[in-house]
Amino acid sequence: MGGATGRAYFETLDDAMDVLQVPSENRRLVHAVVPDGDAEFWIPLKSAYIAVRPTGERTIRYFVNRRFVDHHVGPSRYERTEFVEGEAVGPFQR
């Protein structure tokens, strides 16, 4: 975990999910929604989400929460995939 003012950075999504305390039953669902790839992962201090931004991009593509993921679909627009009873429900379920 590294840090800059106001953010805690992580090497992997799993490291960030450990700190955010994403329930174990939702972790496989997060990985199903958030594709593998080179990205930055951070948790803003005093916030309950993980920001995922592909390396070299300016846009945060995913906001990972304990029970859902918001996926970037357009300028200032995100769609939500929720985790309900061990299943991903929403437009980006896989």
Summary of the structure (lengths in Angstrom):
residues: 94
radius of gyration: 12.5
end to end distance: 29.1
largest distance: 36.4
contacts: 246
relative contact order: 0.19
helix: 19%
strand: 41%
